[in-house]
């Protein structure tokens, strides 16, 4: 899953919602929600977009449905299927 902040969303609004987003992703992961990794890209500008890696497409959909960044309209999610190459 990749999402970007919607145009016109300011950083202070993001920071106001961030504690709820953090609590949500921590609870989602603790409940076995299939979240493997989540975080913002550092370029071209830190914090404008982020990526989440999930164990399944369905888990990503379920995460998005309740993520405060999405539910309050700050971010536009995009789900992408990925063929991961596992290297040992």
N, C-alpha and C positions, 0 to 999 in steps of 0.2 A: 504494500500500500504506500502510495506517495500522496502527500497533500501539501498544498501551498496556501499561504494566507490569501484571503480575498483582497482584491484591490480596495484601498482606502482604510484597511484595518490598521490601527496604530499600535505601536509596541506597548503602550500603557494598558490598552484593553487586553492584549494578549497576556500581559503579566498579571492582570486582575483575575483572569480565568485560569492561569497556569496551575495554581494550587489544586483546583478541582480536577484538572486534566491529569496531574501527577497522581493524585489519590485514586483516580479512576484507573489509570494504567497499572498502578501497583496492585490494586485489588483484583483487576482482571487477570494479571499474571499469577497472583497468589492463589486464585481460584482455579488454576489450571486452564486458563483461557487460550492457550496456544500462542502467546506472544513470546517470540524469541528475542527480538531486539527492536528498539524504537529510539529515534533521536533526530535532531535537526542536522541538515547539511551545513557545512561551514563556509561554503562558497556557492555562488558568487557573493552573496551577502548573508551572514549568519542569521539563522532564525526564520528566513522567509519560506523555507520548505523543509519537510522532514520525510522520513521513511520508516515504515514498520515492517518487520518480517514476522510472518505468522506460520503456524504449522499447516494451515489450510485456508483456502479462499473463504470458506464459510466462517471461520474464526475471524478473519479480517472484516467480513461484513458485520458480524456481531459486534466487534470492537467499535467500528465506525458508528453503528446505530446509537451507541451511548456515550461516545466521546464528547466531552463538553466543548472542545474546540469546534466540533462539527455541529452539535445541537444548538449552540448559540449563534452559529453562522460566521465564525471566524475563518474557517478553513474549508477548502474544496477538496474532498478526497478523490483519489483515482486508484482503483484496484487494477493491478497488473498480475497476470499469472507468470510464474518464473520457473524455468527448468534449471534447478540448482545442480551444479556439478560438484560432487563430493570428492574431495581429494584427501587421501590418507597420508 
